[in-house]
């Protein structure tokens, strides 16, 4: 890796200028080696960003470590005021963020705008939480002292964000860490580095002190992570991505007992029971399955239909899927954008072959779209048997798999027959049934009669191989805080005289 220089470049996206360097210790730095950034809707490179490696990882960690003591002692109101200023600046750039996300991730412009709104909501939620982080005070059991529980920032934190929701994951992770008083080293996804750069640039312009926020792009994630995870100054890692990579990071975290938060893969069962509103279930299934071209950890992976409504649901689901327009996300009529890379496009084609070979009946789609860019048809398969081989595969593709069951019990057994435990969905008109089924689903989140669940006030996360910890909600900031117990001796007779 060539040494850093102080002449970073800029990228121009939709008439907007974005820094392309590495942001370390309050400055943008360039490097001789770069990472190409490709528009998946055209397959063409439109920008490049600086490429950091192990040395840059440790330089950024040094900056974060040096700023840690200063940042953790900022008064809560000062931090909250800075957050509110940054939130206002984010809102002023909402169109810029949406344009950049659509250009580098391919998602439809309307979805990008929705992601921005949710991301800004998370950042505002954390701004409002900063001054409301509470401890406890109580009498010691035998008397003579007080039990005080307080919290302190865990310390310098390594934040790893994915390409499929590049702003949401950055705002959700960095917002929580910074609100808690932690300094951060952010590693962007190499497919979507400009969204991360625009986010960090906004925080920098808002006035976050040097070293508090650091951003490094890299083409070698394994080398980068190995370097920073092997340094005892790092105290926290928060990762969103695949379960295999999360497993590797957990192994690396063990050497220094680094505090981990992991939001990993999903295999979301989407259950439609015999008393469900079928039209509602179809509408929500289309969104839950094909949003972001199916490239979401909370997407409907297995659509499990009670036999009583299976035929009606299938016919209507196919009809609604056929209405989806695939294309460049800047076209306002487009509802499904491209697959993120050519490599991923080839993987989706391989999934279709696997499904066909496993006895799936192709009901719609199944082919690459012959045009520039990386486009694949929204695809629907029906399986006449409950194929357990697919229960531990996260599809991450615009492919819907339909299964039929004869009872609620059978639906639950099949839904829970997976190593994952992120999100599940159930559709029913019966409130008691909704509660009972939700409680028996072995997943961290359950959507009842809805296919979208993300909310700043809700704890987002999974169980089993889908991860550890929660993001958002009242728990989000506390993921970056350590409890501290103070035993304070009290002479209970002093001060009572006179």
N, C-alpha and C positions, 0 to 999 in steps of 0.2 A: 504494500500500500504506500503510495507516494505521500509525502508530508502534506498536511493541510496548508492552505493559503487563504489569504483574506480577500480573495476576489471571487466570491460565489456568483453564480449566474442567476438568471431569472427565466421563467417559462411564461409564455403568453397563451392564455386559454380564454377563448370567447372574449378577447379584447382586454383581459385582465392579467396583471403581472404578479407572479408568485415566486418567492425565493426557492431556489433549487439546491441550496447548500445544506450543510449540517449545522444545526443550531446548538452550540455548546458554550456554556458560561456567558450567555448574554450576547453572543455574536454569531453571525452566519459565516461559515467557512466553506471554501470550495476544496475539491480534490481533483487530481488528474484523471482518476478512474471514475467512470459514471455508469449509471443504470438507465437503460432506455425505458421510456414510458409509452405504452401503446394504447391507442383507442380501440377497444374490442369491436366497436361497430364498423370499423374500416380495416382493422388489421395493420394500421400504419403507425409508426412511431411519430409522436408529435412533440416530445420533450425528452430531457434526460436530467437526472439528479445525481448529486455527488454520492459516491459509494464509500461507506465507512466499513471498517473491519474491527479486529480485536483491539488495536491500539486506540481507535476512536471510541470504542465502548468504554475503555478504562479512563480515557480523558474526560468523557462525559460523566462517568461515575465520580471521578475526582471533583469535578465542578459541583455535582449534586451533593457530595459529602461535605465539601467546604461550605456550602450555603445552608446546610441542614440546621445547624444550631441557630442561625439567624432566623430562618423561616419559621421554625417551630415555636419561637418565642414572640412572633407577631401577635398582638392582641386579637382576639376573635373578631371584634368589630372592624379592625383594620383589614383583616383578610376578607371579611364579608363585603366591605365596601369595594375592595379591589375586584372581587368576583362580580359584583353588580355592574361595575364599570365595564369589565370584560364581556359580560352578557349583553350589555347594550351595544358594544362594538360587534359582537357576533351577529346580533339581529340586523345591524346595518349592512352586513355583508351576506345576507341570506341568499340573494340571487347568485352571488359569486360562488358560494359554497355549492349550490345546486348545479350550476354550470360545470364546475370542476368535477364533481362526483359523476355526473352523467358522462362527461368526456372520458374520464379514466377508468370508470367501473362499468359503463354501458347501461346502467339502470335507467329506466324512463325518467324524464324530467320531473314528472309528478311524484314518483317515488323518492327521488332525490330531495325534493322540497319537503316531503313528509319526513324523511330521515332528518333533515335539518331541524324541523320543528320539534321533533322528539329529542334530538341532541341538545338543543337550546333549553328545552324543558328540564332535562337532567341537570344541566349546568346551573340553572336557576334553582332547582331543588337543593343542590349542594350549597349554593350561596345562602339559602335560607336556613340550612342546618348548622352552619358554622357556629353561630352564637347560641345554639341549643343542644350542645353536647354535654350531657349531664353525668355526674357521678352519684355516689350515695354516701350517707352519713348515718351511723347507728351506734348504739352502745355495745361495747364488748361484752360477751356473755357473762363473765364473772364480775364485771364492773371494774372501775379504776382506769379504764382507757376507752378510746373511741375507735371504731372501725371506719376508716375513710377509704372509699374507692374512687379513684380518679383515672384519667386516661392520658396517655402521651403518644405522640406520633411514633410509628414503628421505625421510621428512618428512611434513608434513600431507597427508592422503589423502581423496579424495572417493569415497564408496561409494554406488553406485546399485543399489538392490535391487528386484526385481519383485514382482508381486502373487501369483503362483501358488504360490510357496514362501516366504512372507514372513519366517518365523523362520529357516528353514534358510539362506537367503542372507544374512541379517543376521548370524547367528552365524558363518557360514563366512568372511565378509569381515572383519567387525569383529574376530572372534577372532584372525585371522591378523595384521591390521594392528596391533592393540594388543599382541599378543605380541611383535611385532618392535620395539616401541617407538615406533610412529607414532601421532600423534593423528588423529582422524577427524571428518569431516563426513558424516553419513549423510542420504541423501534417500530417504524412504519412497515406496512406490507409493501414489498417492492412493486406490486401491481398498482398501488394507489398511494404513492408517496406525497402527491401534491395536496390532497385533502388534509393530510396530517401537517404539512408545511403551512398551509393557510391557517389552520387552527392554532398552531404554535406562534405564527407571526401575529395573529390577533392578540394572543395572551401577552406577547412581548410588547406590542404597541400599547396595551392596556397598562403596562407598568409592572409586570411580575419581575422581581429582582433577578439579576444575573445568577445563573447556576440553579435556580429553582426549577425551571423547565428546560430540558435538553432533548433534542431530537436527532436521531441518527438513522439514515437509510442504509441498507446493506444488501448486497447480492449473496452474502454467505451468512445466513441466519444461524447455522449450526456453530460456526466459528465465533460469531459475535456473542451468542448466548453462552457458549462455553467459557469465554473470557470473563464476562461480567458475573456469571453465576459462580465462578471460582474465586471471587474476591470477597473477603470477609466484611468489607465495608457495605456491601449490599444487604439490606434487611428484609426486602419484600419483593415478590414477583407476582404479577397479575397477568394472566395469559388467557386469550380467547383464540381457540383454534381446534385442531384435530386432537382426538384422544391419544394417538401414538406420540405426537409431539409433546403433549401435556405430560404424558408418562415420563418421557425423557427429562423434561424440566424438573419434575418432582424428584427424580433420581439425583440430578445435579444439586437441587436444593437441600438434599439430605446432608451433604458434606458440611455445610455451615448452618444447618437448621434454619434455612431461609423461610420466612413466613409465606405460604403459597395461597393464591386464589386462582382457581382454574374453572373456566367456562368452556366445556369441551363439546364433543359431538352429540348428536341427537338422532333419535329414530322415532319421531313423533307419530304415535297412533292417533288416527282421527276416526272416532267411533260415532256412527249414526244408528241410533236405536229405533225400534219399530214405531214409537210414538212421536218421533221427531218431526219438526217442520222441515220437510224435505227441500223446499225452495230455499229456505234460509241456509240449510246445511250445504246445499250446492254452491250458493254464492260465497259462503265463507270458505269452503273447500278450494274453490278456484283461486281465491286470494292467498290462502294459507299454503297452497301447493306451488303456484306459479309466480308469486311475488319474487322479484329479483331473479327471475328465471330459475326458480327452485333452489337457488344458491343461498340457503339459510339453514342454520342449525335447528331452528324451531319449525321448519317446514313440515307439512303433513307427509310422512314417509310411507305409512301404510294406512289406507282408507278402508276401515273395517265396517261393513254394512250388515245390518240385520236382514235376514232373507225377506222379511215382509215388505221392506222398502227398497231392496237392492236394485230391482229392475227399474223402478221409477227414478231413483237417484242416478243410476248409470246413464239412462237416456238423457236426463236433464244435464248431467255433468258434461257429457260429450257435447251436447248442443251449446252449452256456455263456453266450453273450451274452444270450440270452433270459431267463436266470435273474437277470440283474442288475436290482436294484430301484433306480429313480431317485426321488429325493425329498430332503426336508430332511435335512441331515447329522446332525441330532440324533436321528433315528430309527435305532436300532441295526441295523435290517435293511437300511438303505440302503447301497448300494455305489457309486452314482454320484450326485454332487451337481449343482448348477446350473452353468450357464455364468456367468461372472463379472459381465457387464453385459448390458443389453438390446442395446447396440451389437454386442457380440460374438455374442450370440444371432442377430442378423440376419445377421452374417457367416457363421455356421455354416449357416444356411439357404441362403445364396448359394453355399456350397461344394457343397451337395447338388445344386443346379441345375447348377453347373458340371460336376460329375461325371457327371450324367445326360446332359448335352449332349456330353460327350466320349466317350460310348460305354460308360459304366459301367453294369453291371446291378445294380440295387438288390436286395440279398438280405434285408435286415432294416432296420427303422427308417426314418429319413429325415424325421421330422416334429418340429415343436415340440410339446411336451406342453401341453395346454390346462389350465393351472392357474396360480395365482399364482406369481410368481417367473420365473426364466429357465432353463427346463428343455428339454433336447433328448434325443430317443431315441438310445441307442447304435445306431450305424448301420454297415452293412457293404455295401460295393460290391465287385463282381468286375470286373476288366478282362481281356478276352480278348487284348488287345494290350499290349505294354509302352509305356505312354503317357509319353513323356519330358517332356511339358509340365508334369507335376506334380512332377518331380524336384527342382525348386528352390523349391517352395512348402512352407513349414512349416504343417502343417494346424492344430495347436493346437485340436483339436476332437475330439469323440467319434465320429470317422468312421474306419473301417478300410477300407483299399484292398488287395485281394488280387490278386496277379499270379502267373502260372504260367510256369516256365522248364523247359527240357529237360536242363540240365546245370549242373554247378558253375561252369563257366566263364561260362555265360550269366548265372547268378545274380550272380557277381562283377562282370561288366561292367555290369549294370543297377544293382547296389548302388552302385558307384563313380561312376555317371553323374549327379553332382550337384555343385553348388558348395559344399555343406555338408560337414562332416567331424567332427561331434560324436560321436555314438554309433551303433553297429551291433550286431547280434545274429546269432548263428549257432547252429543246433541240429543236432547230429550225434552219433552214437555212437562215432565213430572219432577217437581222440586225435590221430593224425597229421593227419588231415583238418582237425580243429578248429584246430590250430596253423597249418597252411598257409593255410587260408582267413582266419584272423584276421590273419596277417601281410600278406596281400594286400588287405585292406580298408583304404581310405584314410580312416580315422577315428581320432580321438584315443583312443577307448575302444571295446572290443569285449566284449560279454557272451557267454560260451559256455554254452549250456544254461541261461541265466537271463535274466530281463527287467529286473532291478533291479541296479544296480551301485554306487550311492553308498556310500562308506565313508570315515570320517575318515582312514584310513591310505593311501588311494588318491589319485593325482593326477587331479583331475577337470578336463576341458577338451577342446577340439577343435582341429582344423586347418582350413586353407582359410578359407572365410567363416564358420566357426563360432567363430573367436576366436584369442586370443593368451594364453599363460600357462596356469598350472594353479592350482587351488584344492584344498587338502587335501593329505594325504600329507606327505612330508618337504620337498616343494617349496613348500608353501603359505605358510609364514612367509617364506621367502626371496624370494617375490614382492614383499615389502615391505622388503627389505634391499638395500643397495648394497654390492658388493664394494669393499674398499679394500686396496691393495697398499702395504706399507711396506718400503722397502729400508733395512736397518739395517747401517751400517758396523761391522765387527768387527776389532779388532787381535788376530789369532789367536795372537800371541806373549805377550800380556799375561797374567799370572797363572800362567804355567807355571814360573817360577823359584821356588826354595826348597821 
